[in-house]
């Protein structure tokens, strides 16, 4: 359930998986249960045939466990044509393990999964509402459709939801890192448990 509050913030409450958090003003959400993301990816694949295979793989990845995508529309957080994006997903692989263990596995597996990625920091924190959260920050070089390499900042946090591991990932151009990190910290600190 997504609801806009009187102060302009957006509360995201997922009763199926038992968590909630608050998005600041200027963030818009796309509820992935609606199938809109599939349509967007299909359209992008048709208009960018050279990226069709990659987009098809992304579609499988995002639609299998994705719960929500949010976009920061604050123009002060814009870099070129890029705005920060937040993706919320489920991951059944880490369901029964402690957060510290999952963090260790992620740190060990990232060099194999993303050889170009550089781990900037990692650790376990606690939200203001008492939820234990694993966090890992990365610098990832990606090529745009023109072949130009752009450095991206990625922060992934994960926590126990009801019967699953929840993962929240922020992706933004690296030059926005210091600008967007306090906003993401605000989102992470608002993560709390709710009764399903």
SVG drawing of the C-alpha trace seen along z (x, -y; Angstrom):
<svg xmlns="http://www.w3.org/2000/svg" viewBox="-3 -22 40 43">
<polyline fill="none" stroke="black" stroke-width="0.4" points="0.0,0.0 1.3,-3.4 -0.1,-6.5 0.9,-10.2 1.1,-11.9 0.1,-15.5 3.8,-16.6 4.3,-15.3 6.2,-12.2 5.1,-8.8 4.6,-5.8 5.2,-2.4 3.7,0.4 4.0,4.0 1.7,6.1 2.6,9.3 6.2,9.1 5.7,7.1 7.8,3.9 7.3,0.3 9.4,-2.8 8.9,-6.5 10.0,-8.1 10.8,-11.9 8.9,-14.4 9.8,-14.5 9.9,-10.7 7.4,-8.9 6.7,-5.2 5.8,-2.5 4.1,0.5 5.5,3.5 2.5,5.6 0.7,3.6 2.8,5.0 3.8,1.5 7.5,2.3 7.1,5.1 5.5,2.8 8.3,0.2 11.0,2.7 9.3,4.2 9.0,0.7 12.6,-0.1 13.7,3.2 11.7,2.4 13.2,-1.1 16.8,0.0 17.2,3.3 20.9,3.4 19.9,3.6 17.0,6.1 18.8,9.1 20.0,7.1 16.6,5.6 14.9,9.0 17.2,10.4 16.5,7.3 12.8,7.9 13.1,11.5 15.2,10.3 13.0,7.3 9.7,8.9 10.5,12.1 11.1,10.5 10.5,6.8 8.1,5.1 8.5,1.4 10.6,-1.1 10.8,-4.7 12.4,-7.7 13.8,-10.8 12.3,-13.7 14.2,-16.4 16.1,-18.2 18.9,-19.1 19.6,-15.3 19.8,-15.1 23.0,-14.3 22.7,-14.6 19.6,-12.5 20.0,-10.4 18.0,-10.6 18.4,-8.4 16.4,-5.2 15.3,-3.0 14.4,0.7 12.8,2.9 13.0,6.7 12.5,9.9 15.2,12.6 14.4,16.0 18.1,17.1 18.9,15.3 15.7,15.9 17.0,18.1 20.5,16.6 21.6,13.8 22.2,10.4 26.0,10.5 26.3,13.8 24.4,12.5 26.7,9.5 29.8,11.7 28.4,13.8 27.7,10.6 31.1,9.2 32.7,12.5 30.5,13.0 30.5,9.4 34.0,9.6 32.8,12.6 29.4,11.2 30.6,7.6 34.4,7.7 34.5,4.0 32.6,3.0 34.6,1.7 33.2,2.1 33.4,-1.3 32.1,-0.3 29.9,2.3 28.5,3.1 25.5,3.8 23.3,0.9 20.0,0.5 17.1,-1.6 15.5,-4.2 12.7,-1.6 15.0,1.2 15.4,3.2 18.8,4.8 20.0,3.9 23.0,5.0 24.5,2.3 27.0,2.4 28.2,-0.6 29.7,-0.1 31.1,-2.0 30.1,-0.4 31.3,-1.5 28.5,-1.0 28.5,-1.9 25.7,-4.0 24.2,-3.2 26.9,-5.3 29.7,-3.2 30.7,-5.9 31.6,-4.6 29.7,-6.3 30.5,-5.7 27.5,-4.8 27.1,-4.7 25.0,-1.8 23.9,-1.3 22.1,2.0 20.6,2.6 18.8,5.8 16.7,6.8 14.4,9.6 10.9,9.3 8.1,11.8 9.3,15.1 11.9,13.5 14.9,11.2 14.1,7.7 16.6,5.8 16.5,2.1 19.0,0.7 19.7,-2.9 21.5,-3.6 22.7,-7.1 25.5,-8.6 28.6,-8.7 28.8,-12.5 25.5,-12.6 26.8,-10.3 27.3,-13.0 24.1,-14.7 21.8,-11.6 23.4,-9.6 21.7,-11.7 18.3,-11.2 18.9,-7.4 20.0,-7.3 16.6,-9.0 14.8,-6.3 16.8,-3.5 16.3,-4.9 12.5,-4.8 12.4,-1.0 10.2,0.7 8.2,3.9 4.5,4.1 2.1,6.9 1.0,8.7"/>
</svg>
